[in-house]
Amino acid sequence: MSSDEKKKINAILILEIIGRPPEHLVGSLEGIAKQIGEEKGVKVLGKKINPPVIMKEQKDFYVSFMEVEAEIEEILSLAILMFKYMPAHVEIISPQNLTLTNAGFNDLFNELTRRLHGYEEIARILQTEKMILENQLKTIVGTEKAITHTHRETLKKGEDKKEETKEEVKVKKKRAKKKDAD
């Protein structure tokens, strides 16, 4: 690693959270700040949590955000923070210039690729599960329609049987009359 790569990175991460009740938002942000500080190669220098405010679109949800200033040992650690905590904004304060070797770029891009593949796998699983659930729902709805249709057919057949039964009664009466006549 060059001396530029060994320079620690000072960055500000802005993390936003939505939920309710408002007291839980502050506690959740405190917990996230603590977790960030426990990450390998990351030291939290300071944090500022803004009080929750009610959302304009959702009257029963609140929104709050936190600014975390962190000292990060390497760019790969910053990339991992970005994927793990999904900040709304990241600003690198220092150093002014970052230089990476091929190995540094390889580490960064391999981590990026690994995470993207993980997210793609999750998306595919969710799509497959969604398709299975939709098919099951169609089967259930189709079965109910089929049951309703079958029930109607059974009723029709029952009516036909009643008519057949009337015919059978007539035939039996004729046979009985014939036997009596003989």
Secondary structure, 3 states (H helix, E strand, C coil): CCHHHHCCEEEEEEEEEEECCHHHHHHHHHHHHHHHHCCCCEEEEEEEECCCEECCCCCCCEEEEEEEEEEECCHHHHHHHHHHHCCCEEEEEECCCCCCCHHHHHHHHHHHHHHHHHHHHHHHHHHHHHHHHHHHHHHHHHHHHHHHHHHHHHHHHHHHHHHHHHHHHHHHHHHHHHHHHC
